[in-house]
Amino acid sequence: MLLQLLLVTSIAVTPVFSCADHTGRQRGHLSPRHLKRQEASSNGSNPALDVTNSSEPSVDWAYDASYDWGAIQPDYSTCQTGTQQSPIALTLTNGLSLYHHPTFDGYDRNVTGNWTNWSYGPSFTLDHLPDDYTTLPSMSYDNVTAYLKGWHIHAPADHSVGGDRSKAEMHLVNVDKTGHEVAVLAIRLDPGTAEMPFFTQLPEMIPFVTGPSRIPSNDVAPGQPARTVKPAVVEDVSMNMELALDRVDRVNEFWTYKGSLTSPPCGEGIRWFVARTIAFTSVDQMKMILGASTYSARQEQEVWLHEINSA
């Protein structure tokens, strides 16, 4: 059944994540695993955060070689020279933020969107009118209102706290009214003893695709070539984002800092919020999340001009 779903949806639906599939193209100094497609748009948006672009740019970088992104091409120089690169290591000695406290609006209503896999883990894109993000659930801080464009999961977590790295980390990507990424809310995920209602409302996990995936020969008619598939997309999935906020006490305690995108071109100007509270899933839920994920954590960056928890 899952194979049929993958085949049908890969033909019928265009992936809505710019990282929805991998190709075999790579530079010689990169690992052949975990290759990611370069976002070639002029606005410099992050493939991991741009949850609507379905262009087909070339592959030239990998998460497991993130220490050298700045040397790949001039457009990635900020990955090496930036002063507010993400992610960073956090500690309790940083204290918790007394400023930039986020408030949320519209999270208590059901939203619909596309459920898929961004080729590294589970992901969800909210439906909205073309070029109109202001109807989406919003997060406000300072004098900024940002709109929830979608979310995706990294495994393992991007941010460590006190030297401990969670099994996974969910990024809620927020944009301004023009669709430009301005803030990310990070929620760390670890296995616990009870199910997390946020994930029980979703369909079955969709596997990641690390390259041309072949349908087994016994599922292909005799004499026909093997077919390739991309990650499936399930449309019109309804979910309630409030269930994620409830699991982390509505982000009552958090770290915040000035950071960047976590993949090339590593553009800065992103306000990061990292919830102190860990969202715990059941063991089976975590196994399903990890089973649908592959390595997608950038090497942690040195703290520099990040202004952690500063006013």
N, C-alpha and C positions, 0 to 999 in steps of 0.2 A: 504493500500500500504506500509506504513512504517513497519507494522508488518511482511509483506512478505519479505521486504528488510532485516530486522533484522534476520529472520530465515534463508534465503538463504545465506546471507553473513557469518553468524556465522558457517554454515556448510562448506561453500566453501573456506573461507579465514582464515588463522591463524592470530590472532591479532598480530600487530607489536609492541605494547606497552607492556612493562612488567607489567603495571598496568591495563591491558585491562579488567580485571574482578575481582570480589570479591568472597570470599568464606565465609563459615559460621564459620571458625575456628578463635578462639580468646582466649586471656588470660582473666582470670576472672576479672582483675581490669580495663579492657578497656571497653569503651562504645561499644555496639553492632553496632552503626552506624559509618560510615566513616572508616571502617577498611580497611587497605591497605596491600597488599602482600609484604612480606619481600624479598628484593633482596638478593639472596644467592651466587651470583657470587664472585669469589675470588678477583676480581679487586675492589670490594667495590663501584661499581657504584650505582647511585641513581635511584630507580624505576621511580621517576617522570621525570628524565632526560634521562634514558636509553630507547630510543624510538625504539629499535630493538629486545630486549630480550623478548622471549615469554615463558620463563620457568614458572613453577608452584610452587614457594616457598610458605611457610606457612605464615599465617597472624598472626601478634603479636603486631601491633601498630596502633594507630589511630591519626588523625590530632587533634581531640578535646581532646586528652590527651598528647599533645606534651611536656608539662612541665615535664613529667616523663619518657621520652624515654630512658634516660641513665640507668634507673633501670631495664629495661626489660631483657637485656642480655649483656654480656661483650663486644660483637662486637659493641654495641651502646654507649660505654662509652664516645666517643668523643662528643656525643650529650650533655653530661653533663660537660665534662672537657675541651672541645675545647676552644681556645682563639679567634677564628675568625668565630663564628657561625652566620648563616643567618636564617631569614632575620633580619634586624635592622631598627629602626626608624630613619628617615632622617629629617632634618630641613633646612630651608633656611639659618640659622645661620652657617651651615656647609660650606656655600659658594658652588661654583660649581667647578668642576675639571678643572685645567689648564694642566693636564698631562694625559697620556695614551689615548689620543684622538683616537677613532676608525675610520678607513676608511673602505669602503665596496667595494667589487668587485664581479661582477656577479649577483647582486641583480636585475639588470635591465632586465634580461632575464627570460622567463617563465621556471618554474621547474615543474616536475611531482612528485607525491607521493601518499601516502595513507591517506585518510581522515577518522578519527574515533573519539572515545571518550576514554580517558585514565582512565575511570571509575570515574573521577572527573570533567571532562569538555572537551570541544573541543580540538582536537589535530591533528597534521599533521606531517608525516614523509617523508622526501625527498628520492626519489629513488637515488641509487648510485650503482656502481659496488661493488661486495663483497670485503670488507676490503680496499676499495679505497675511501677515503673521499675528496681527493684533487680536484675532479672535481665539488664539490659543491660550492655554493656561499660562499665567505669568508669575514671575518672581521679581520683587522690587527691593532695591537696596540703595541707600543714599538717595540720589535723584534719578536713578536709572530704573527703567522698566524693561525687563527682558522676557522673551516669549519662548516657551518650551517647544523646540523643533523636533526633538526626538531623544532617544537614549540608546546606549550600547554598552556592552560589557567587555572589559579587559581582563585577561587572566595570564599571570597573577596580577594583583593590584599594582597600580602605578605608584601610589604613595605608601611608603612605610611609616609606621608610627612607633617611636621608641625601639627601632630596629626590627620590628615585627611587620611582616608583609602578609596581608590577608590573601585568601585563595583567589578572590576576584574583586573587581571594583566596577560599579555601574556609574556611568557618566551621563548626567542629564544636561543636554546641550541647549543653551539659551541664546537667542539671537535678538538683535534690535529690530525695529519695524521694517528695516530694509533687508533683513535676512542675514546680516553679518554677525558672526559669532562674537559674543561679548562676555559670556560667563558660563562656567561649568560647575555644576554641583556634583561632587564625587561622594558616593556611598560605598563603603567597604562591605564586602560580603564574606561571611564565613559560615561553616556548617555548625548547626546547633541541634536541638532536640525536637523542634516543632516546625511544621511547615510554615513558610512565609506566604501569606495570602496573596501578595502581589504577584507571585509567579503561578499560583494555582489558577488564576483567571486567564492564563495564556494558553494557546494551542501547544501541541507537542514541539519540542525543540527542533530546530532545523540545523542539520550538520553544516560545518564549515567546509569549504572546498579549497584545497591547496594547489589546484592545478586542473587540467582537463580530467574530469572524473568520468570513467567509463562505466556504462551500465553493463553488468555481468552478461557474459555471452549467452547464458541460459534465459535471459530476458530479451534477447534480440532474435528476430526471425532468422531462420537459416539462410545463409547467403548474403545477409545484410551486414554492413559495417557497424562496428560498435559506435554508439552515440555518446556525445558529450553533454553534460548538464551543468548548470549553474545553480547557486543556492536558490531554493524555492522562495517565493513571496506569497504570503497569505494576506489577502486584502480584507478590508472592512472588519478588522478585529477590534472589538470594544474592550476597553480597560479603564480602570480607575487609578489615577496616579496618586491619589491621596493615600493609598495603601503603602506606597513607598515612603512617603513622609512620616506616616504614623510609626513605621518601624524604626525610625531614627529620631523620634520625639520632635518631629517637625523642625529638625536642624536647630534645636534650642542651644546646643553647644557645638562649636565648630572652630576650625582654623580657616583663615583666609589670607590670600597673598596675591600679588601681581605676578602673573605667569604667562605662559605661552601655549600654543598648540603642542601636542605631544608627538607629532610626526612632521616630516618636511612639508612646507618650508619653515616650520617652527616659528611662525609669526607671533609676536608678543602683543600685549594689550588685552589679555584675557584675565578677568577676575575669577579666581578659583575659590570655591567653598568646599571644604572637606569636613564632612560630619564626623564629630567625635564618636558618636554611637555607631557601633557595628550592626548591620542588619544581618540577623541570623536566619539561615534557611534550614530545612531538614537535611539530613545526610543524603537522602535520595535526590532532593532538588539540587544540591551542590554537585553531585555526581553527574546529573543531567546537564547542568550548566558547563561543567568542565569537559564533558564529553562532546559538547557542541562548540568548544573553544580550542584555540591554539595560541601559542605564545604571542603576547601583544603588549609587553611592558617595556617602555623605553628606560634606558639606564638613568638612574636618578642623577640630577644635576646639582652642582655646588650652589649653595645659597649665596646670593650676591646682593642685588638691589630689589629683592622680592617684597620687602616691607611686610614681613609676616605679622599679621594681627595689628598693624599700625593704623592709626586714624587716617 
